[in-house]
Amino acid sequence: MLGAEEYIQTFLETQKRVADATERVALSIKAGMTELEIACRLQQELDHLSLPESWYPILVCAGKNSGKPVSRRFHLPSGDASVRENDIVIVDSTPIHETVWWNWSKTVAIGNDPFFHELCNQCDDIVQRTLDYGIQSATTIGDLFDFCMEQIEKSDLVSLDSRNDVGHSIFQVPAGQKVEDTPLEQRLFISEEYRNVPVHGVISIEPQVGRKHPTDGTMYGAKQQRVLIRQG
């Protein structure tokens, strides 16, 4: 395992490349592509970064699948789910190398429906405001959680996460260890359960928020991301 400072440096050196690759694939999505095709494109991008392994599977959620919690327990990329002319797509990657894993989520609106564009933009604004608050003021996980949930409510959105959390820690794991082998007690979530824990280490702010479309009553979701690092 790496020391604390070496871990942060290693994480930062690759995190931007992972984010860029994820966003590059997300922004290339066109109507007619399947979730599985998008996931394969992202895997190819990560392979080019010498990151062929994932701590958690690549997730792609298009259309109504975006309204489900982003988790392999609920939905994995499907060859039967295609992007529509007007749609929304969530892309989430979690590559790993040795003891370090990275994470990036990006949601894009496809086509011209203002509903999907507004949902993406509002989610992004919430995440950025929460990051700014985390940098400037937050001392505990409860501070971050309360602030983010308040922003979600003010935006007339709902949290879609199955655990009702709005992010999690990103930490070292033993080489080759995947999420199913990682005890839950080793993880930290931005949630009520961890309210009194100080903000420390690498914290991923990534709420999944949703709203029902006024024309079809279907719940659609968005998930954007920023990373807060608190050392010392």
Helices and strands as residue ranges (DSSP letters): H 4-27, H 35-48, E 53-54, E 59-62, G 63-67, E 87-93, E 95-97, E 100-101, E 104-110, H 114-136, H 141-154, E 158-159, E 167-170, G 179-181, G 184-186, G 192-194, E 201-205, E 208-212, E 219-223, E 226-230
